[in-house]
């Protein structure tokens, strides 16, 4: 696995962890992950690109379609899905 792909994954995980520790909010998480994914290069596998894109889109949906009391649980579930994608990706790359 390329070092920069691992760097992207770790950076996204760091921001997700900050959200789970309630150190950041939904909008900040969404912006950071979107900014990181916009830096993906052509060698980042499509599965990973699509998974991160879908995560950002799901955050957008959650932000507007759910009330604030439901945000944390819904986003936590999406973070778990994204983490599973990352885990599967890193396992298959070894």
Residue frames as qw, qx, qy, qz and C-alpha x, y, z in Angstrom:
[[0.000, 0.891, 0.455, 0.000, 0.00, 0.00, 0.00],
 [0.370, 0.575, -0.035, 0.729, 1.25, 3.45, -0.83],
 [0.347, -0.219, -0.508, 0.757, 2.28, 5.58, 2.12],
 [0.155, -0.051, -0.025, -0.986, 0.13, 8.51, 1.03],
 [0.571, -0.324, -0.574, -0.488, -3.02, 6.32, 0.93],
 [0.589, -0.349, -0.639, 0.351, -2.31, 5.18, 4.47],
 [0.174, -0.072, -0.239, 0.953, -1.77, 8.83, 5.41],
 [0.372, -0.232, -0.315, -0.842, -5.21, 9.73, 4.00],
 [0.654, -0.364, -0.646, -0.151, -6.86, 6.88, 5.88],
 [0.509, -0.275, -0.539, 0.612, -5.18, 7.80, 9.16],
 [0.005, 0.046, -0.066, 0.997, -6.06, 11.46, 8.76],
 [0.522, -0.317, -0.428, -0.666, -9.74, 10.63, 8.17],
 [0.670, -0.343, -0.644, 0.137, -9.71, 8.26, 11.14],
 [0.333, -0.090, -0.400, 0.849, -8.20, 11.00, 13.31],
 [0.247, -0.144, -0.072, -0.955, -11.03, 13.39, 12.46],
 [0.658, -0.317, -0.559, -0.393, -13.65, 10.71, 13.00],
 [0.593, -0.251, -0.622, 0.446, -12.15, 9.92, 16.40],
 [0.088, 0.019, -0.236, 0.968, -12.25, 13.60, 17.31],
 [0.491, -0.265, -0.305, -0.772, -15.95, 13.64, 16.47],
 [0.721, -0.301, -0.620, -0.067, -16.60, 10.54, 18.58],
 [0.479, -0.220, -0.498, 0.688, -14.78, 12.18, 21.50],
 [0.027, -0.894, -0.448, -0.011, -17.03, 15.21, 20.90],
 [0.440, -0.476, 0.103, 0.755, -14.04, 17.44, 20.18],
 [0.023, 0.128, -0.456, -0.881, -15.49, 18.57, 16.86],
 [0.559, 0.361, 0.403, -0.628, -18.90, 18.93, 15.27],
 [0.719, 0.387, 0.575, 0.043, -20.64, 17.42, 12.27],
 [0.451, 0.891, 0.019, -0.049, -19.96, 20.28, 9.88],
 [0.126, -0.802, 0.573, 0.110, -16.25, 20.34, 10.74],
 [0.635, -0.136, 0.755, 0.091, -15.98, 16.58, 10.33],
 [0.677, 0.602, 0.423, 0.002, -17.73, 16.76, 6.99],
 [0.284, 0.937, -0.187, -0.077, -15.49, 19.56, 5.72],
 [0.310, -0.658, 0.675, 0.122, -12.26, 17.87, 6.82],
 [0.670, 0.048, 0.733, 0.102, -13.10, 14.52, 5.29],
 [0.593, 0.757, 0.273, -0.019, -14.27, 16.18, 2.08],
 [0.098, 0.918, -0.367, -0.112, -11.04, 18.20, 1.91],
 [0.465, -0.436, 0.758, 0.135, -8.91, 15.11, 2.47],
 [0.692, 0.302, 0.652, 0.068, -10.78, 13.14, -0.17],
 [0.459, 0.878, 0.041, -0.130, -10.38, 15.96, -2.67],
 [0.063, -0.784, 0.599, 0.153, -6.63, 15.31, -2.46],
 [0.835, -0.010, 0.549, 0.033, -6.98, 11.67, -3.49],
 [0.082, 0.553, -0.622, -0.549, -4.73, 10.85, -6.38],
 [0.729, 0.272, -0.395, -0.488, -5.46, 8.50, -9.26],
 [0.444, 0.226, -0.861, 0.103, -3.77, 5.59, -7.52],
 [0.365, -0.060, 0.658, -0.656, -6.28, 5.58, -4.66],
 [0.043, 0.197, 0.954, 0.223, -8.55, 2.60, -5.39],
 [0.319, -0.327, -0.389, -0.800, -12.06, 3.45, -6.59],
 [0.582, -0.472, -0.662, -0.012, -13.59, 1.40, -3.78],
 [0.439, -0.367, -0.387, 0.723, -11.88, 3.62, -1.24],
 [0.009, 0.051, 0.163, 0.985, -12.70, 6.81, -3.13],
 [0.426, -0.391, -0.564, -0.590, -16.36, 5.82, -3.42],
 [0.562, -0.464, -0.641, 0.240, -16.58, 4.79, 0.24],
 [0.296, -0.294, -0.258, 0.872, -15.23, 8.12, 1.45],
 [0.154, -0.149, -0.341, -0.916, -17.42, 10.05, -1.02],
 [0.504, -0.456, -0.655, -0.330, -20.49, 8.14, 0.19],
 [0.479, -0.414, -0.545, 0.549, -19.51, 8.85, 3.80],
 [0.097, -0.133, -0.040, 0.986, -19.37, 12.60, 3.11],
 [0.341, -0.248, -0.504, -0.754, -22.71, 12.43, 1.30],
 [0.538, -0.461, -0.705, 0.012, -24.27, 10.51, 4.19],
 [0.322, -0.320, -0.394, 0.799, -23.03, 13.19, 6.61],
 [0.129, -0.046, -0.222, -0.965, -24.79, 15.77, 4.44],
 [0.494, -0.364, -0.655, -0.440, -27.99, 13.74, 4.55],
 [0.514, -0.425, -0.641, 0.379, -27.78, 13.29, 8.32],
 [0.198, -0.130, -0.190, 0.953, -27.14, 16.99, 8.83],
 [0.291, -0.030, -0.199, -0.935, -30.33, 18.03, 7.06],
 [0.616, -0.191, -0.590, -0.486, -32.68, 15.08, 7.51],
 [0.644, -0.373, -0.629, 0.224, -32.25, 14.24, 11.17],
 [0.307, -0.916, -0.017, -0.257, -32.56, 16.30, 14.30],
 [0.146, 0.728, -0.574, 0.345, -29.51, 17.10, 16.37],
 [0.675, -0.399, 0.525, -0.332, -30.36, 14.49, 18.99],
 [0.952, 0.195, 0.233, -0.042, -30.09, 11.79, 16.32],
 [0.424, 0.823, -0.377, 0.006, -26.85, 13.09, 14.77],
 [0.229, -0.640, 0.725, -0.112, -24.33, 11.43, 17.07],
 [0.729, -0.027, 0.672, -0.127, -25.75, 7.93, 16.82],
 [0.764, 0.617, 0.171, -0.077, -26.27, 8.11, 13.05],
 [0.315, 0.841, -0.437, 0.049, -22.80, 9.49, 12.46],
 [0.453, -0.497, 0.731, -0.115, -21.25, 6.93, 14.80],
 [0.830, 0.218, 0.506, -0.079, -22.85, 4.21, 12.68],
 [0.633, 0.771, -0.059, 0.023, -21.46, 5.76, 9.50],
 [0.046, -0.793, 0.601, -0.084, -18.00, 6.03, 11.07],
 [0.688, -0.221, 0.686, -0.089, -18.16, 2.33, 11.93],
 [0.816, 0.501, 0.287, -0.014, -19.02, 1.49, 8.31],
 [0.386, 0.869, -0.297, 0.080, -16.16, 3.64, 7.05],
 [0.336, -0.649, 0.675, -0.106, -13.75, 2.08, 9.54],
 [0.826, 0.057, 0.559, -0.047, -14.80, -1.37, 8.33],
 [0.693, 0.718, 0.024, 0.050, -14.05, -0.30, 4.76],
 [0.077, 0.849, -0.507, 0.126, -10.62, 0.94, 5.84],
 [0.604, -0.404, 0.678, -0.113, -9.93, -2.28, 7.74],
 [0.858, 0.320, 0.402, -0.003, -10.93, -4.42, 4.77],
 [0.517, 0.839, -0.151, 0.076, -8.83, -2.29, 2.45],
 [0.104, -0.775, 0.612, -0.123, -5.71, -2.44, 4.61],
 [0.743, -0.188, 0.636, -0.084, -6.08, -6.22, 5.11],
 [0.825, 0.482, 0.294, 0.037, -6.45, -6.86, 1.39],
 [0.353, 0.892, -0.270, 0.082, -3.46, -4.64, 0.61],
 [0.404, -0.668, 0.623, -0.044, -1.07, -6.64, 2.77]]
